[in-house]
């Protein structure tokens, strides 16, 4: 399978003004939840600064057909089309066709905007630096305010039942749920790892990156979200393996040593987590399997709730606690198959293009998302949210990445040996 770049000159080189507009809009979408205590304000900023400019650029580039003509682009469009059909024709859908048309258009424009900026490597890299620095600042501010100002205890028992998910001051950086918070900051942990091992950095820059990573990992740890722990570890390890150099090998060694030390120091807590198992998810998944004959073919409808109540308890849930199962429940075998094909095609393209550093970053972020979606993430077809950062952001990266000289993305052994990007962070 070959992924070729069929771009006109006008599609490759965007004016600096457009790059600034796209970068600002994506910065607001990626980090706006940290600055805004009001969700409607965040939505307004995202619409005006990202979606409106992206729509104008989308029409100017004549629907950007080159982006969708590649195999992952075809599966992406087919998946959006199936979501629209489900919203229109399936009586179990939670909203009407107009709503799902809006959601599909927003996702299309978002992925398009990311793909466009990815083709301008330097501009996209500085966007990554800006959003990662912002996330690091908020992670450290949260740790300082929660444990320094509010003086919350740092014991395992206290942290297990008062899980971190907000800064705690004036509604800033309130992600509503510790699982969402852990996965959201996990994305930036992978981005920071990429900046550390994918670029030539000076000693003081490396020290700042390590300090930033410490804040992000501490925040993720204190969310007590095992899904976020495993997903971040998988994404980080994928990044290190995809950028083989002295720094990455050193970090892998230090990581293995840290795992051994932590396991020996916190063995009772690890045993407790093991006894907790999947926190009742096995019952939810079993209920999904029991009801499979009801929805396996066409699905229960776009946005339909999978209602489950625990036996002898008033506690209930509205989704499958696994995005893979939830998508099958909502969109049937066709929608689920299209989603899996999209993932596989993106992985294949990223692997074929792995001589490009951003392709390897996209792969690492997609690995993080794929692990997270096993036990967490309730929806990706909805309004802009942290889950867009988790899933649609790497989709946009992998759809946009290509060789800048217009040649095919070949195996590195045929094309060239992957090397660290020559751009230095100064």
C-alpha positions in Angstrom: 0.0 0.0 0.0 1.5 3.3 -1.1 0.5 6.7 0.2 1.4 9.4 -2.2 1.3 13.1 -1.9 -0.9 14.7 -4.6 -0.6 18.3 -3.7 -0.7 21.5 -5.8 1.8 24.2 -4.8 -1.1 26.4 -3.4 -2.0 23.5 -1.1 1.5 23.0 0.2 2.6 26.5 1.0 0.1 28.5 3.0 0.7 32.3 3.6 2.1 33.1 7.1 -1.2 34.8 8.0 -3.1 31.5 7.5 -0.5 29.6 9.5 -0.9 32.0 12.4 -4.7 31.8 12.2 -4.7 28.0 12.2 -2.1 27.8 14.9 -4.1 30.2 17.1 -7.3 28.3 16.5 -5.7 24.9 17.3 -4.0 26.4 20.4 -7.4 27.6 21.7 -9.0 24.2 21.0 -6.1 22.2 22.6 -5.6 24.3 25.7 -8.8 26.4 26.0 -10.3 24.1 28.6 -7.5 25.1 30.9 -8.2 28.8 30.6 -12.0 28.8 30.5 -14.2 28.0 33.5 -17.3 28.4 31.2 -17.8 25.7 28.5 -19.9 28.0 26.3 -17.0 30.5 26.2 -14.7 27.8 25.2 -17.1 26.7 22.4 -17.5 30.3 21.2 -13.7 30.8 21.0 -13.2 27.5 19.2 -15.9 28.3 16.6 -14.7 31.8 15.9 -10.9 31.1 16.0 -10.8 27.6 14.5 -13.8 26.4 12.7 -14.8 29.5 10.8 -11.2 30.0 9.4 -10.9 26.3 8.7 -14.2 26.4 6.7 -12.9 29.3 4.6 -9.6 27.5 3.9 -11.4 24.3 3.2 -13.5 25.9 0.5 -10.6 27.9 -0.8 -8.6 24.6 -1.2 -11.6 23.1 -3.1 -12.5 20.7 -0.3 -8.9 19.6 0.0 -9.5 16.5 -2.1 -5.9 15.4 -1.8 -6.3 14.9 2.0 -9.2 12.5 1.5 -8.0 10.6 -1.5 -5.5 8.6 0.5 -6.8 5.3 2.0 -7.2 6.5 5.6 -9.0 9.6 4.3 -11.5 7.3 2.4 -12.2 5.3 5.6 -12.5 8.6 7.6 -15.1 9.9 5.2 -17.0 6.6 5.1 -17.1 6.5 8.9 -18.5 10.1 9.0 -21.0 9.2 6.3 -22.2 6.1 8.3 -22.6 8.3 11.4 -24.8 10.7 9.4 -26.9 7.8 8.0 -27.4 6.4 11.5 -28.4 9.8 12.8 -30.9 10.2 9.9 -32.3 6.7 9.6 -31.9 4.9 12.9 -34.9 5.7 15.2 -32.8 5.1 18.3 -30.5 8.0 17.6 -30.3 10.6 20.4 -30.6 13.6 18.0 -31.8 14.5 14.5 -29.9 14.5 11.3 -29.1 18.3 11.6 -27.2 17.7 14.8 -25.1 14.8 13.4 -24.4 16.8 10.2 -23.0 19.6 12.4 -20.9 17.1 14.4 -19.5 15.5 11.3 -18.7 18.9 9.7 -16.9 20.1 12.8 -14.8 16.9 13.0 -14.0 17.2 9.3 -12.9 20.8 9.7 -10.8 20.0 12.8 -9.0 17.1 11.1 -8.5 19.2 8.0 -7.0 22.1 10.1 -4.6 19.8 11.9 -3.6 18.1 8.6 -3.0 21.5 6.9 -0.7 22.7 9.7 1.2 19.4 9.9 2.4 20.1 6.3 4.2 23.1 7.7 6.6 21.3 10.0 8.2 24.3 11.7 4.9 26.1 12.4 3.3 22.9 13.8 6.4 22.2 16.0 6.1 25.6 17.6 2.4 25.0 18.2 3.4 21.8 20.0 5.9 23.7 22.1 3.3 26.3 23.0 0.5 23.9 24.0 2.9 21.6 25.9 4.4 24.5 27.8 0.8 25.7 28.7 -0.2 22.2 29.9 3.0 21.9 32.0 2.3 25.3 33.7 -1.2 24.3 34.6 -0.1 20.9 35.8 2.4 22.5 38.2 -0.1 25.2 39.3 -2.6 22.5 40.1 -0.1 20.5 42.1 1.0 23.7 44.0 -2.6 24.9 44.7 -4.0 21.5 45.7 -1.1 20.3 47.9 0.5 23.6 48.8 -2.3 26.1 49.3 -5.2 23.8 50.1 -2.8 21.5 51.9 -4.5 18.3 50.8 -2.9 15.0 52.1 -0.6 13.1 49.8 -1.4 9.6 51.3 -2.5 6.8 49.0 -5.9 6.5 50.7 -6.6 10.2 50.5 -5.6 10.5 46.8 -7.6 7.4 45.9 -10.8 9.0 47.0 -10.0 12.6 46.2 -8.7 12.2 42.7 -7.1 15.1 40.9 -9.1 16.7 38.0 -9.1 20.5 38.6 -6.9 23.4 39.6 -9.4 24.3 42.3 -9.2 28.1 41.8 -11.9 30.1 40.0 -12.9 27.1 37.9 -9.7 27.0 35.9 -8.4 23.7 34.4 -11.5 21.9 35.6 -11.8 18.8 33.4 -14.8 17.5 35.4 -13.5 13.9 35.8 -10.2 12.4 36.9 -10.2 9.9 34.0 -10.6 12.6 31.4 -8.0 14.8 33.2 -5.5 11.9 33.2 -5.9 11.1 29.6 -5.9 14.8 28.6 -2.6 15.5 30.3 -1.2 12.1 29.0 -1.4 13.5 25.5 0.9 16.4 26.5 3.3 14.0 28.3 3.7 12.2 25.0 4.2 15.5 23.2 6.9 16.5 25.7 8.6 13.1 25.3 8.7 13.8 21.5 10.3 17.2 22.0 12.9 15.7 24.3 14.0 12.7 22.2 13.1 14.0 18.7 15.1 17.2 18.8 18.7 18.2 19.6 18.3 20.2 22.8 20.8 21.9 25.0 21.4 20.8 28.6 19.3 23.5 30.1 16.5 22.9 27.7 16.6 19.2 28.6 16.4 20.1 32.2 13.3 22.2 31.6 11.7 19.4 29.7 12.4 16.9 32.4 11.0 19.3 35.0 7.9 19.7 32.9 7.6 15.9 32.5 7.8 15.5 36.3 4.8 17.8 36.7 2.7 16.1 34.1 3.4 12.6 35.4 2.7 13.6 39.0 -0.6 15.1 37.9 -1.5 11.9 36.0 -0.5 9.8 38.9 -2.7 11.7 41.3 -5.7 11.3 39.1 -5.6 7.6 40.3 -6.9 6.7 36.8 -5.3 3.4 35.8 -6.5 3.7 32.3 -4.6 7.0 32.0 -1.6 5.4 33.6 -1.4 2.6 31.1 -2.3 4.7 28.1 0.3 7.3 28.9 2.9 4.6 29.5 2.1 3.0 26.2 2.2 6.3 24.3 5.5 7.3 26.0 7.1 3.9 25.3 6.0 4.0 21.7 7.6 7.4 21.4 10.9 6.2 22.8 10.9 3.1 20.6 10.1 5.1 17.5 13.0 7.6 18.2 16.0 5.2 18.8 18.8 7.3 20.2 20.9 7.6 23.3 18.3 9.8 25.1 15.4 7.4 24.4 17.5 4.3 25.4 18.5 6.1 28.6 14.9 7.0 29.4 13.8 3.4 28.8 16.4 2.2 31.2 15.5 4.7 33.8 11.8 3.9 33.4 12.4 0.2 33.9 14.4 1.0 37.1 11.7 3.3 38.3 9.0 0.7 37.8 11.0 -1.8 39.9 11.6 0.8 42.7 7.9 1.9 42.7 6.7 -1.7 42.8 8.9 -2.5 45.8 7.9 0.6 47.7 4.2 0.4 47.0 3.5 -3.3 46.7 0.5 -3.3 49.1 -1.1 -0.5 47.1 -0.5 -2.4 43.8 -2.1 -5.5 45.3 -5.1 -3.4 46.3 -5.4 -2.1 42.8 -5.2 -5.7 41.5 -8.0 -6.8 43.8 -10.1 -3.9 42.5 -9.8 -5.4 39.0 -11.6 -3.5 36.3 -14.0 -1.7 38.8 -17.2 -3.4 37.6 -16.5 -3.0 33.9 -16.6 -6.7 33.5 -20.3 -6.6 34.5 -21.0 -3.8 32.0 -19.1 -5.6 29.2 -21.0 -8.8 30.1 -24.3 -6.9 29.8 -23.1 -5.6 26.4 -22.4 -9.1 25.2 -25.8 -10.4 26.4 -27.5 -7.6 24.4 -25.4 -8.0 21.3 -28.1 -9.8 19.3 -30.3 -6.6 19.6 -27.9 -4.2 17.9 -25.0 -6.1 16.3 -26.0 -5.4 12.7 -27.3 -1.8 12.5 -26.6 -0.5 16.0 -28.9 1.1 18.6 -28.6 4.6 17.0 -26.1 7.4 16.9 -25.5 8.7 20.4 -27.7 6.1 22.0 -27.1 5.3 25.7 -26.1 1.8 26.8 -28.0 1.8 30.1 -26.7 -0.5 32.8 -27.6 -0.7 36.5 -25.5 -2.7 39.0 -27.4 -5.5 40.7 -28.9 -4.5 44.1 -27.6 -0.9 43.7 -28.9 2.4 42.5 -25.6 3.0 40.7 -26.0 3.0 36.9 -24.1 4.0 33.8 -25.0 5.2 30.3 -22.1 3.9 28.2 -20.1 0.7 27.7 -16.9 2.0 29.4 -15.0 1.0 26.2 -15.2 3.1 23.1 -14.8 0.0 20.9 -17.9 -1.6 22.4 -19.8 1.7 22.6 -19.2 2.4 18.9 -20.4 -1.1 18.0 -23.5 -0.5 20.2 -24.3 2.8 18.5 -23.4 2.1 14.9 -23.5 -1.6 14.5 -21.0 -3.9 12.8 -20.6 -1.5 9.8 -19.7 1.5 11.9 -17.4 -0.6 14.1 -15.6 -2.1 11.1 -15.1 1.3 9.5 -13.6 2.5 12.7 -11.2 -0.4 13.0 -10.2 0.0 9.3 -9.5 3.7 9.9 -7.2 2.8 12.8 -5.4 0.1 10.9 -4.9 2.3 7.8 -3.6 5.2 10.0 -1.1 2.8 11.7 0.0 1.5 8.3 0.4 5.0 6.9 2.3 6.1 10.0 4.6 3.1 9.7 5.2 3.6 6.0 6.0 7.3 6.6 8.1 6.7 9.7 11.1 8.5 8.2 9.1 11.7 9.0 9.3 12.6 12.7 5.7 13.8 12.8 4.5 10.5 11.5 6.2 8.8 14.4 4.6 11.3 16.8 1.2 10.6 15.3 1.8 6.9 15.7 2.7 7.3 19.4 -0.4 9.5 20.1 -2.6 7.0 18.3 -1.2 4.2 20.4 -2.1 6.2 23.5 -5.6 6.7 22.2 -6.1 3.1 21.3 -5.0 1.8 24.7 -7.2 4.5 26.4 -10.3 3.4 24.4 -10.1 -0.1 25.7 -11.6 0.8 29.1 -12.3 4.5 29.0 -13.5 7.2 26.5 -17.3 7.2 26.1 -17.6 9.2 22.8 -15.7 10.8 20.0 -18.6 11.9 17.9 -19.7 14.9 19.9 -18.9 18.5 20.5 -15.2 19.6 21.0 -13.9 18.1 24.2 -10.7 16.6 25.7 -11.4 13.4 23.8 -10.9 15.3 20.5 -7.4 16.1 21.7 -6.9 12.4 22.5 -8.2 10.9 19.2 -9.0 13.3 16.4 -5.7 15.3 16.9 -3.5 12.3 16.0 -5.9 11.4 13.2 -5.2 14.8 11.7 -1.5 14.5 12.1 -1.4 11.1 10.3 -3.7 12.3 7.5 -1.5 15.4 7.0 2.0 13.9 7.2 3.9 13.3 4.0 7.2 14.0 2.4 7.6 17.6 1.7 9.3 16.9 -1.7 6.2 15.2 -2.9 7.7 11.7 -3.2 6.1 8.6 -1.8 6.5 7.6 1.9 8.8 4.5 1.5 10.4 2.2 4.0 13.3 3.9 5.7 15.6 1.2 4.5 14.8 2.1 0.9 14.4 5.8 1.4 16.7 7.0 4.1 17.6 6.3 7.7 15.4 8.1 10.2 17.3 10.8 12.1 16.4 13.4 14.6 15.0 16.6 13.2 17.6 19.2 12.5 15.4 21.9 14.0 16.7 22.8 17.4 14.7 24.4 20.2 16.3 27.8 20.8 
